[in-house]
């Protein structure tokens, strides 16, 4: 699946939900250079009613916050914490800040 084919990604996520999946996971790939684009996260989130998990390429607090702000319910981070465990607090703060903004907007 092409990462730029947002329509196909949205349709696939929706099909997964219709087939009974209890969550949708958008994955850019472990250690990816670029995370799932924010517009893709937003488009999928607007279409589904189950939790949305996003992972791959999230190697900074900023990227984690952007994913949550775009609609991710859960952000998967891994490789970066193996290399820089001290980033966990920054990432947690960014996620908390982004999720409180999202709750205020809705």
C-alpha distances in whole Angstrom, upper triangle without the diagonal:
4,6,9,7,10,11,8,8,11,12,10,12,15,15,15,18,19,19,21,19,21,19,15,14,12,11,11,12,16,18,15,17,16,15,13,14,17,16,13,15,18,16,15,18,20,18,19,22,21,21,18,18,16,16,15,17,20,23,25,27,26,22,23,25,23,20,23,24,21,21,20,22,22,21,20,22,23,23,25,28,28,29,31,32,34,31,31,34,32,29,30,33,30,28,31,32,29,29,32,31,29,32,34,32,31
4,5,5,8,10,8,8,12,13,12,14,17,17,17,20,22,22,24,22,24,21,17,16,12,12,11,13,16,18,14,15,13,13,11,12,15,14,12,14,17,15,15,18,20,19,20,23,23,22,19,19,16,16,15,16,19,22,24,26,24,21,22,24,21,19,22,23,20,20,20,23,23,21,21,22,23,23,25,28,28,29,30,32,33,30,30,33,31,28,30,32,29,27,31,31,28,28,32,30,28,31,33,31,31
4,6,7,10,9,8,11,13,12,13,16,17,17,20,22,22,24,21,23,19,16,14,10,10,8,11,15,16,12,13,10,10,8,8,12,11,9,11,14,13,13,16,18,17,18,22,21,20,17,16,13,13,13,13,16,18,21,22,21,17,18,20,17,15,19,19,16,17,17,20,20,18,18,19,21,21,22,25,26,26,27,29,30,27,27,30,28,24,27,28,25,24,27,27,24,25,28,27,25,28,30,28,28
4,6,9,9,9,11,13,14,15,17,18,19,21,23,24,26,23,25,22,18,17,13,13,12,15,18,19,15,15,12,12,10,9,12,10,8,12,14,12,13,16,17,17,19,22,23,22,18,18,16,16,16,16,18,21,22,24,22,18,20,21,18,17,20,20,16,18,18,22,22,20,21,22,24,24,25,28,29,29,30,31,33,29,30,32,29,26,28,30,26,25,28,28,24,26,29,27,25,28,30,27,27
4,6,6,6,9,10,11,13,14,16,17,19,20,21,23,21,23,20,17,16,13,14,13,16,20,21,18,18,15,15,12,11,13,11,9,12,14,11,12,16,16,15,17,21,21,21,18,19,17,18,18,18,20,23,25,26,24,21,22,23,20,18,21,21,17,18,19,22,22,21,22,24,26,26,27,30,31,32,33,34,35,32,32,34,32,28,30,31,28,27,30,30,26,27,30,28,26,29,30,28,27
4,5,5,6,8,10,10,12,14,15,17,18,20,21,20,21,18,15,14,12,14,13,17,20,21,18,19,16,14,11,10,11,8,6,9,10,8,8,12,12,12,14,18,18,18,15,16,15,17,17,18,19,23,24,25,22,19,20,21,18,16,18,18,14,15,16,19,20,19,21,23,25,26,27,29,31,31,32,33,34,30,30,32,30,26,28,29,26,24,27,27,23,23,27,25,22,25,27,24,23
4,5,5,6,9,10,11,12,14,15,16,18,20,19,21,19,15,16,14,16,16,20,23,25,22,22,19,18,14,13,14,11,9,12,12,9,9,13,12,11,13,17,18,19,17,18,17,19,20,21,23,26,27,28,26,23,23,24,21,19,21,20,17,17,18,21,22,22,23,26,28,29,30,32,34,35,35,36,37,34,33,35,33,30,31,32,29,27,29,29,26,26,29,27,24,26,28,25,24
4,5,5,6,9,10,10,12,14,15,16,19,17,20,17,14,15,13,15,15,18,21,23,20,22,19,18,14,14,16,13,10,13,14,11,10,14,14,12,14,17,18,19,16,18,17,18,19,21,22,26,28,29,27,23,24,25,22,20,22,22,18,18,18,21,22,22,22,25,27,28,29,31,33,34,35,35,37,34,33,35,33,30,31,33,30,28,30,31,27,27,30,29,26,28,30,28,27
4,5,5,6,9,10,11,13,14,15,17,15,17,14,11,11,9,11,12,15,18,20,18,19,17,15,11,12,13,11,8,10,11,9,7,11,12,11,12,15,15,16,13,14,13,15,16,18,19,23,24,25,24,20,20,22,19,16,18,19,15,15,15,17,18,18,19,21,23,25,26,28,29,31,31,32,33,30,29,31,30,26,27,29,26,24,27,27,24,24,27,26,23,25,28,25,24
4,5,5,6,9,10,11,12,14,16,14,16,13,10,12,10,13,15,18,21,23,21,22,19,16,13,13,13,11,8,9,10,7,5,9,9,7,9,12,13,14,12,14,14,16,18,20,21,24,25,26,24,21,21,21,19,16,17,18,14,13,14,16,18,18,20,23,25,27,28,29,31,33,33,33,35,31,30,32,30,27,28,29,26,24,26,26,23,22,25,24,21,23,25,23,21
4,5,5,6,9,10,10,12,14,14,16,14,12,14,13,16,17,20,23,26,23,25,22,20,16,16,17,15,12,13,13,10,8,12,12,9,10,13,14,16,14,16,17,19,21,23,24,27,29,29,28,25,24,25,23,20,21,22,18,17,17,19,20,21,22,25,28,29,31,32,34,35,36,36,38,34,33,35,34,30,31,32,30,27,29,30,26,26,29,28,24,26,29,26,24
4,5,5,6,9,10,10,13,11,14,12,10,11,11,13,15,17,21,23,21,23,21,18,15,16,17,16,12,13,15,12,9,12,14,11,11,14,14,15,13,15,15,17,18,21,22,26,28,28,27,24,23,25,23,19,21,22,19,17,17,18,19,20,20,23,25,27,28,30,31,33,34,34,36,33,32,34,33,29,30,32,29,26,29,30,26,26,29,28,25,27,30,27,26
4,5,5,6,9,10,11,9,11,9,6,8,9,12,15,17,20,22,21,23,20,17,14,15,15,14,11,11,12,10,7,9,11,8,7,10,10,11,9,11,12,15,17,20,20,24,26,26,25,22,21,22,20,17,18,19,16,14,13,15,16,17,18,21,23,25,27,28,30,31,32,32,34,30,29,31,30,26,27,29,26,23,25,27,23,22,25,25,22,23,26,24,22
4,5,5,6,9,10,10,11,10,9,12,12,16,18,21,23,26,24,26,24,21,17,18,18,16,13,13,13,11,8,10,10,7,6,9,10,12,11,14,15,18,21,23,24,27,29,29,28,25,24,24,22,19,19,20,17,15,15,16,18,20,21,24,27,29,30,31,33,35,35,35,37,33,32,33,33,29,29,31,28,25,27,28,25,23,26,26,22,23,26,24,22
4,5,5,6,9,9,12,12,10,13,14,17,19,21,24,27,25,28,25,23,19,20,21,19,16,16,17,14,11,13,14,10,9,12,12,14,14,16,17,20,22,25,26,29,31,31,30,27,26,27,25,22,23,24,21,19,18,19,20,22,22,26,28,30,32,33,34,36,37,37,38,36,34,36,35,31,31,33,31,28,30,32,28,27,30,29,26,27,30,28,26
4,5,5,7,5,9,8,7,10,12,15,18,19,22,25,24,26,24,21,18,20,20,20,16,15,17,15,11,13,15,11,9,11,10,12,12,13,15,18,20,23,24,27,29,29,29,26,24,26,24,21,21,23,20,18,17,17,18,19,20,23,25,27,29,30,31,34,34,34,36,33,31,33,33,29,29,31,29,26,28,30,27,25,28,28,25,26,29,28,25
4,5,5,5,7,7,7,11,13,16,20,21,24,27,26,28,26,22,19,21,20,20,17,15,16,15,11,12,13,10,7,8,7,10,11,13,16,19,21,24,24,28,29,29,29,26,24,25,24,20,20,22,19,16,16,15,17,19,20,24,26,28,30,31,32,35,35,34,36,33,31,33,32,29,28,30,29,25,27,28,25,23,26,27,23,24,27,25,23
4,5,7,10,11,11,15,17,20,23,25,27,30,29,31,29,26,22,24,23,22,19,18,19,17,14,14,15,11,9,10,10,14,14,17,19,22,25,28,28,32,33,33,32,29,28,29,27,24,24,25,22,20,19,19,21,23,24,27,30,32,34,34,36,38,39,38,40,37,35,37,36,32,32,34,32,29,30,32,29,27,30,30,26,26,29,28,25
4,6,9,11,11,14,17,19,23,24,26,29,28,31,29,26,23,25,25,24,21,20,21,19,16,17,18,14,12,13,12,15,16,17,20,22,24,28,28,32,34,34,34,30,29,30,29,25,25,27,24,22,21,20,21,23,24,27,29,31,33,34,35,38,38,38,40,37,35,37,37,33,33,35,33,30,32,34,31,28,31,32,28,29,32,31,28
4,6,9,11,14,17,19,23,24,26,29,29,31,29,26,23,25,25,25,21,20,21,20,16,16,18,15,12,11,10,13,14,16,19,21,24,28,28,31,33,32,33,30,27,29,28,24,24,26,24,21,19,18,19,22,22,26,28,30,32,32,34,37,37,36,38,35,33,35,35,31,31,33,32,28,29,32,29,27,29,30,27,27,30,29,26
4,6,7,10,13,16,19,20,22,25,25,28,26,23,20,22,22,22,19,17,19,18,14,14,17,14,11,11,8,10,11,13,15,18,20,24,24,27,29,29,29,26,24,25,25,21,21,23,21,18,16,15,16,18,18,22,24,26,29,29,30,33,33,32,34,32,29,31,32,28,27,30,28,25,27,29,26,24,27,28,25,25,28,28,25
4,7,10,14,16,20,21,22,25,25,28,26,23,20,22,22,22,19,17,18,18,14,14,16,14,11,9,6,7,10,11,15,17,20,24,23,26,28,27,28,25,22,24,23,20,19,21,20,16,15,13,13,16,17,21,23,26,27,27,29,32,32,30,32,30,27,29,29,26,25,27,26,22,24,26,24,21,24,25,22,22,26,25,23
4,7,10,13,16,18,19,22,22,25,22,19,17,19,18,19,16,14,15,15,12,11,14,13,9,9,5,5,6,7,11,13,17,20,19,23,24,24,24,21,19,20,20,16,15,18,17,13,11,10,10,13,14,17,20,23,24,24,26,29,29,27,29,27,24,26,26,23,22,24,23,19,21,23,21,19,22,23,20,20,24,23,21
4,7,10,13,15,17,20,19,21,19,16,13,15,15,16,13,11,13,13,9,9,13,11,8,10,7,6,5,6,8,11,14,17,17,21,22,22,22,19,17,19,18,14,14,17,15,12,10,10,10,12,13,16,18,21,23,23,25,27,28,27,29,26,24,26,26,22,22,24,22,19,21,23,20,19,22,22,19,21,24,23,21
4,6,10,11,13,16,15,18,16,13,11,14,14,15,12,10,13,14,10,11,14,14,12,13,10,9,6,5,6,8,10,14,14,17,19,20,20,17,15,17,16,12,13,16,14,12,9,10,9,10,10,13,15,17,19,20,22,24,24,24,26,23,21,24,23,19,20,22,20,17,20,22,19,18,22,22,20,21,25,24,23
4,7,9,12,14,13,15,13,10,7,10,11,12,9,8,11,12,9,11,14,14,12,15,13,11,8,6,5,6,8,11,12,16,18,18,18,14,14,16,14,11,13,15,13,11,9,11,10,10,10,13,15,17,18,20,21,23,23,24,25,22,21,24,23,19,20,22,20,17,20,22,19,18,22,22,19,22,25,23,23
4,5,8,10,9,12,11,8,7,11,13,14,11,11,14,15,13,14,18,17,16,18,16,14,11,8,6,5,6,9,10,14,16,18,18,14,13,16,15,12,14,17,15,14,12,14,12,10,9,11,12,14,15,17,19,20,21,21,24,21,20,23,22,18,20,22,20,18,21,23,20,20,24,24,22,24,27,26,26
4,7,8,6,9,7,6,5,9,12,14,11,11,15,16,14,16,19,19,19,21,19,17,14,11,8,6,5,6,9,12,15,17,16,13,13,16,15,12,15,17,15,16,13,16,14,12,11,12,13,13,14,17,18,19,20,21,23,20,20,23,22,18,20,23,20,19,22,23,21,21,25,25,23,26,28,27,27
4,6,5,9,9,8,9,13,16,18,15,15,19,19,18,19,23,22,22,24,21,19,16,13,10,7,5,7,10,12,15,18,18,15,15,18,17,15,18,20,19,19,16,18,16,13,11,11,11,11,13,16,16,17,19,20,22,20,20,23,22,19,21,24,22,20,24,25,23,24,27,27,26,28,31,30,30
4,5,9,10,10,12,15,18,20,18,17,21,22,20,22,25,25,24,26,23,20,17,14,11,8,5,7,9,10,14,17,18,15,15,18,18,16,18,21,20,20,17,19,16,13,10,9,8,7,10,12,12,14,16,17,19,17,17,21,20,17,20,22,21,20,23,25,23,24,27,28,26,29,32,31,31
4,6,9,9,12,15,17,20,19,18,22,23,22,23,26,27,26,28,26,23,19,16,13,9,6,5,8,8,12,15,16,13,14,17,17,16,19,21,20,21,18,20,17,14,11,9,8,6,8,11,11,11,13,15,18,16,16,20,19,16,19,22,20,19,23,24,22,24,27,27,27,29,32,31,32
4,5,7,9,12,15,17,16,16,20,21,20,21,25,25,25,27,25,22,19,16,12,9,6,4,8,9,12,16,16,12,14,17,16,15,18,20,19,20,17,20,18,14,12,11,11,10,11,14,15,15,16,18,20,18,19,22,20,17,20,22,20,20,23,24,22,24,27,27,26,29,31,30,31
4,7,10,12,15,17,16,17,20,21,21,23,26,26,26,29,27,25,21,18,15,12,8,6,9,9,12,15,15,12,14,17,16,15,19,20,19,21,19,22,20,16,15,13,14,12,12,15,16,15,16,19,21,18,19,22,20,18,21,23,20,20,24,24,22,24,27,27,26,29,31,30,31
4,7,8,11,13,13,13,16,18,18,19,22,23,23,26,24,22,18,16,12,10,8,5,8,9,11,14,13,10,12,15,13,12,16,17,15,17,16,19,18,14,14,13,14,13,13,17,18,17,18,20,21,18,19,22,19,17,20,21,18,18,22,22,19,22,25,24,23,26,28,27,28
4,6,9,11,10,10,13,15,15,16,19,20,20,22,21,18,15,12,9,7,6,4,6,9,11,13,11,8,9,12,10,9,12,14,12,14,12,15,14,11,11,11,13,13,13,16,18,18,18,19,21,17,18,20,18,15,17,19,16,15,19,19,17,18,22,21,20,23,25,24,24
4,6,9,7,7,10,12,11,13,15,16,17,19,18,16,12,11,7,7,7,8,9,12,14,15,13,10,11,13,10,8,12,13,10,12,10,14,13,11,12,13,15,16,16,19,21,21,21,22,23,20,20,22,20,17,19,20,17,16,20,20,17,18,21,20,19,22,24,22,23
4,6,5,6,9,10,11,12,15,16,17,20,19,18,14,13,10,11,11,10,11,14,14,15,13,10,12,13,9,8,12,12,9,11,11,15,15,13,15,16,18,19,18,21,23,23,23,24,25,21,22,23,21,18,20,21,17,16,20,19,16,18,21,19,17,21,23,21,21
4,5,5,6,9,10,10,12,14,16,18,18,16,13,13,10,12,13,12,12,15,15,15,12,9,11,10,7,6,9,8,5,8,9,13,14,13,15,16,19,20,20,22,25,25,24,25,25,21,21,22,20,17,19,19,15,14,17,17,13,14,17,16,14,17,19,17,18
4,5,5,6,9,10,11,13,15,17,18,17,14,15,13,15,16,16,15,18,18,18,16,13,14,14,10,10,12,11,7,9,11,15,16,16,18,20,23,24,23,25,28,28,28,28,29,25,25,26,23,21,22,22,19,18,20,19,16,17,20,17,15,19,20,17,18
4,5,5,6,8,10,11,12,16,16,15,12,12,11,13,14,14,15,18,19,19,17,14,15,15,12,10,12,12,9,10,10,14,15,14,16,18,21,22,22,25,27,28,27,28,29,25,25,26,24,21,22,23,20,18,21,21,17,18,21,19,17,20,22,19,19
4,6,5,6,9,10,11,13,13,12,8,9,8,11,13,14,13,17,17,17,15,12,12,12,10,7,9,9,6,6,7,10,12,11,14,16,19,21,21,23,25,26,26,26,27,23,22,24,22,18,19,20,17,15,18,18,14,14,18,16,14,17,19,17,16
4,6,5,6,9,10,13,14,13,10,12,11,14,16,17,16,20,19,19,17,14,14,13,11,9,10,9,5,5,8,11,13,14,17,19,22,24,24,25,28,29,28,28,29,25,24,25,23,20,21,21,18,16,18,18,14,14,17,15,12,15,17,14,14
4,6,5,7,9,12,14,14,11,14,13,16,18,19,19,22,22,22,20,17,17,17,14,12,13,13,9,9,11,14,16,17,19,21,25,26,26,28,31,32,31,31,32,28,28,29,27,23,24,25,22,19,22,21,18,17,20,18,15,18,20,17,16
4,5,5,6,10,10,11,8,11,11,14,16,18,18,22,22,22,21,18,17,17,15,12,13,13,10,8,9,12,14,15,17,20,23,25,25,27,29,30,30,30,31,28,26,28,26,23,23,24,22,19,21,22,18,17,20,19,16,18,21,18,17
4,5,6,8,9,8,7,10,11,14,17,19,18,22,22,21,20,17,16,15,14,11,11,11,8,6,7,9,12,14,16,19,23,25,25,26,29,30,30,29,30,27,25,26,25,21,21,22,20,17,18,19,15,14,17,16,13,14,17,15,13
4,6,8,11,11,10,14,15,18,21,22,21,25,25,24,22,20,19,18,16,14,13,13,10,8,11,12,15,17,20,23,26,29,29,30,33,34,33,33,33,30,28,29,28,24,24,25,22,19,21,21,17,16,18,17,13,15,17,15,13
4,7,10,11,11,14,15,19,21,23,23,26,27,26,25,22,21,21,19,16,16,16,13,11,13,14,17,18,21,24,27,29,30,31,34,35,35,34,35,32,30,31,30,27,26,27,25,22,24,24,21,19,22,21,17,18,21,18,16
4,6,8,8,12,14,17,20,23,22,26,26,26,25,22,21,20,19,16,15,16,14,11,12,12,14,17,19,22,25,28,29,30,32,34,33,33,34,31,29,30,29,25,25,26,24,21,22,23,20,18,21,21,17,18,21,19,16
4,7,9,12,15,19,22,25,23,27,27,26,26,23,21,21,20,17,16,17,15,12,12,11,14,17,19,23,26,29,30,30,32,34,34,33,34,31,29,29,29,26,24,26,24,21,22,23,20,17,20,20,16,16,19,18,15
4,6,10,13,16,20,23,22,25,26,25,25,22,20,20,20,16,15,17,15,12,11,9,12,15,17,20,23,26,27,27,29,32,31,30,31,29,26,27,27,24,23,24,23,19,20,22,20,17,20,20,17,17,20,20,17
4,7,10,13,17,20,18,22,22,21,21,19,16,17,17,13,12,14,13,10,8,6,8,11,13,17,20,23,24,24,26,28,28,26,28,25,22,24,23,20,19,21,19,16,17,19,17,14,17,18,15,15,19,19,16
4,7,10,14,16,15,19,19,19,19,16,14,14,14,10,10,12,11,7,5,5,7,9,11,14,17,20,21,21,24,26,26,25,26,23,21,22,22,18,18,20,18,14,16,18,15,14,17,18,14,16,19,18,17
4,7,10,13,12,16,17,16,17,14,12,13,13,9,9,13,12,9,6,6,5,6,7,11,14,17,17,18,20,22,22,21,23,20,18,20,19,16,16,18,16,13,16,18,15,14,18,18,16,17,21,20,19
4,7,10,9,12,14,14,14,11,9,12,11,7,9,12,10,9,6,8,6,5,6,9,12,14,15,16,18,20,20,20,21,18,17,19,18,14,15,17,15,13,16,17,15,14,18,18,16,18,21,21,20
4,7,7,10,12,13,14,10,9,12,12,9,11,14,13,13,9,11,9,6,5,6,9,11,12,13,15,17,17,17,19,16,15,18,17,13,15,18,15,13,17,19,16,17,20,21,19,21,24,24,24
4,6,8,11,13,14,10,10,14,13,11,14,16,15,15,13,15,12,9,7,7,8,9,10,12,14,15,16,17,19,16,16,19,18,14,17,19,17,16,19,21,18,19,23,23,22,24,27,26,27
4,6,9,12,12,8,10,13,12,11,14,16,15,16,14,17,14,11,9,8,9,9,9,12,14,14,14,16,17,14,15,18,16,13,16,18,16,15,19,20,18,20,23,23,22,25,27,26,27
4,6,8,9,6,6,10,10,8,11,14,13,15,12,14,12,8,8,6,8,9,8,10,13,13,13,14,15,12,12,14,13,10,13,15,12,12,16,16,15,16,20,20,19,22,24,24,25
4,7,8,7,8,11,12,11,14,16,16,18,15,17,15,11,10,7,8,8,5,8,11,10,10,11,12,9,10,13,11,9,12,14,12,13,16,17,16,18,21,21,21,24,26,26,27
4,5,5,6,9,10,11,13,14,15,17,15,17,15,12,12,9,11,11,8,10,13,12,10,11,11,8,9,11,8,7,10,11,9,11,14,14,14,16,19,19,19,22,24,24,25
4,6,5,6,9,10,11,12,14,16,14,15,14,11,12,10,13,14,11,11,15,14,12,12,11,7,8,9,6,4,8,8,6,8,11,10,10,13,15,15,16,19,20,21,23
4,5,5,6,9,10,10,12,14,14,16,15,12,14,12,15,16,13,14,18,17,15,16,15,11,12,12,9,8,11,10,7,9,12,11,10,13,15,14,15,18,19,19,21
4,5,5,6,9,10,10,13,11,14,13,10,11,10,13,14,12,14,17,17,15,16,16,12,13,14,11,9,12,12,9,9,13,13,11,13,16,15,15,19,20,20,21
4,5,5,6,9,10,11,9,11,10,7,9,8,12,13,12,13,16,16,15,15,15,11,11,12,10,6,9,10,7,6,10,10,9,11,14,14,14,16,18,18,20
4,5,5,6,8,10,9,11,11,9,12,12,15,17,15,16,19,20,17,17,17,13,12,12,10,7,9,8,5,5,8,7,5,8,11,10,11,13,15,15,17
4,5,5,6,9,9,12,12,10,13,13,17,18,16,18,21,21,20,20,20,16,16,16,13,11,12,12,9,8,11,10,7,10,13,11,11,14,16,15,16
4,5,5,6,6,9,9,7,10,11,15,17,16,17,20,21,20,20,20,16,16,17,15,11,13,13,10,9,12,12,9,10,13,13,11,14,17,16,16
4,5,5,4,6,7,7,11,13,16,19,18,18,21,22,21,20,20,17,15,16,14,11,11,12,9,6,9,9,6,6,10,10,8,11,13,13,14
4,5,7,9,11,11,14,16,20,22,20,21,24,25,23,23,22,19,18,18,16,13,13,13,10,8,10,9,5,6,9,7,6,10,11,10,11
4,6,9,11,11,15,16,20,22,21,22,25,26,25,25,25,21,20,21,18,15,16,16,13,11,13,13,9,10,13,11,9,12,14,12,12
4,6,9,10,14,16,20,22,22,22,25,27,25,25,25,22,20,21,19,16,16,17,14,11,13,13,10,9,12,11,8,11,13,12,11
4,5,7,10,13,16,19,19,19,22,24,23,22,23,19,18,19,18,14,14,15,13,10,12,13,10,9,13,13,10,13,16,15,14
4,7,10,13,17,20,20,20,23,24,23,22,23,20,17,18,18,14,13,15,14,10,11,13,11,9,12,13,11,12,15,15,14
4,7,10,13,16,16,16,19,21,20,19,20,17,15,16,16,12,11,14,13,9,11,14,12,10,14,15,13,15,18,18,18
4,6,10,13,13,13,16,18,17,16,17,14,12,14,14,10,10,13,11,8,12,14,12,11,15,16,15,17,20,20,20
4,7,10,11,11,13,15,15,14,16,14,12,15,15,11,12,15,14,11,14,17,15,15,19,20,19,20,23,24,23
4,7,7,7,10,11,11,11,13,10,9,12,12,9,11,14,13,12,15,17,16,16,20,21,20,22,25,25,26
4,6,5,7,9,10,10,13,11,10,14,14,12,13,17,16,15,18,20,20,20,23,25,24,26,29,29,29
4,5,5,7,9,10,13,11,12,15,15,13,16,19,18,17,21,22,22,23,26,27,26,29,31,31,32
4,5,5,6,7,10,8,9,13,12,11,13,16,15,16,19,20,20,21,24,25,25,27,29,30,31
4,5,5,4,7,7,7,11,11,10,12,15,15,15,18,20,20,21,24,25,25,27,29,30,31
4,6,6,10,10,10,14,15,14,16,19,19,19,21,23,24,25,27,29,29,31,33,34,35
4,6,9,9,11,14,14,14,17,19,19,20,22,24,24,26,28,29,30,32,34,34,36
4,5,6,8,11,11,11,14,16,16,17,20,21,22,23,25,27,27,29,31,32,34
4,5,6,9,10,10,12,14,15,16,18,20,21,22,24,26,26,28,30,31,33
4,5,7,8,9,11,12,14,15,17,18,20,21,23,24,26,27,29,30,32
4,6,5,6,9,10,11,12,14,15,16,18,20,21,22,24,26,27,29
4,6,5,6,9,10,10,12,14,15,16,18,20,21,22,24,26,27
4,5,5,6,9,10,10,12,14,15,16,18,20,21,23,24,26
4,5,5,6,9,10,10,12,14,15,17,18,20,21,23,25
4,5,5,6,9,10,10,12,14,15,16,18,20,21,23
4,5,5,6,9,10,11,12,14,15,16,18,20,21
4,5,5,6,9,10,11,12,14,15,17,18,20
4,5,5,6,8,10,11,12,14,15,17,18
4,5,5,6,8,10,10,12,14,15,16
4,6,5,6,9,10,11,12,14,16
4,6,5,6,9,10,11,13,15
4,5,5,6,9,10,11,13
4,5,5,6,9,10,11
4,5,5,6,9,10
4,5,5,6,9
4,5,5,6
4,6,5
4,6
4
